[in-house]
Amino acid sequence: MSPVPFPGRRPAEDNRRERIIEAAERAFVRHGFHAATMSHVAEEAAMSAGNLYRYFPSKEAIVEALCALDQEGAGDSFATLLAQGCDLRKAAYEALRDQVLGKPREKVRMIVEIWAEAGRNPRVAEMTRALDVAVLGKLERLFEAAKATGVAAPALGPRFAARFFLTFVGGLFKRMATEPEFDRSAEAAMAYGVLNALFAGAIAPGGEDGSQ
């Protein structure tokens, strides 16, 4: 995780913010996001609550920084995927392996905690929706590029594929967070099969009667 730079801030300040964010992630997992307090975050960061408030005025501000980091990371990943000459199918497999199935369980649990808080806290819900919109746009451009280069079937609908894939990843995260026996290798094989079907255009919207 790399700090998001802000104009006029010193590198040392960015580094301190990054350490606070990492401490907040641990506190959110340990106590649950809703129950975690700024005092818990300060304790995890080995600093006073007063000093913590100099960097983040609230838990919501920390979530905002987390979302900004996730969006920055997603932007870098998609830029690599869309680079000229990139094997989009292989790169998509690698992204699924590294950015989804390869995430540490504690990180995944923290993400699920924030999703749960989004159901109670309108500000957190707004931030998570904004992140989803940004990721959906990048996924849609990825599938459009895959069609244009012949990697994906002409029948593939980029918007549908993006929404399906985001929903699929959300389900994986929930299971990774809650299933102690989650088998990443076995699930990777299943996930690659789903991705293959998606690229082939074999997964498409349908009606209640089973028609497509």
Phi, psi and omega in degrees: 000129179246143183293146175277118184287143175236138180304136175085358179261144179281151178305323180298324179291319176298319179296320178295318178299320179298317179295323178295317179299317178297320177294321179297320177302316179295319180294320180295323178288318184293317187253349190086141186300315185296321183276338182294140179247168176296331176294321176299317180296316180298317179297317180295328180273359180057049178214166180284154178299322179299319179292323179301318183294344175293332183260320181222122182282348184197169175297323180299324178295326177292318178299320178300319178293320177299316179296321179297320178294318179297319180293321178298315180295319178296320179299317178297318181296315182291326177299321178293317181298323184270004181297149182300133178083001182285136174282100189297320181294312179298318181295323178295320176299315182295321178295318178297318180293312188275317187271343180244288185291338180270358180293139175300144182302323181297322178295318180294319178299322178296319178299315180295324176300318180292322176300318179298319179295329179298335177286346181247332190244109183302325181292318177294321178300318180298319181292318181291325177296318180298320178295318179299317180299317180296316180293320179300318179298319180291319178297319180299318178294325177298313181291327175298317179295322179297321176294316184297330182263002179082005178286326179250154181294148178302333183284348183295131174267110184303319181293315177299314182300319180297314181292320178298314184295319179297318178295319179298315180296321177301320177295321177298316180299316180299316181291320178299325183284332190246344183258108181300329184262020180303120183263101186296324181294313180295319180291329178296317179299318178295317182296321178295323177297318178297317180296320176301314180296323180294313179298327181282353182078014183280347176250120184213160178299148180219168178269174181296337180273006179090359180283157177238000000 
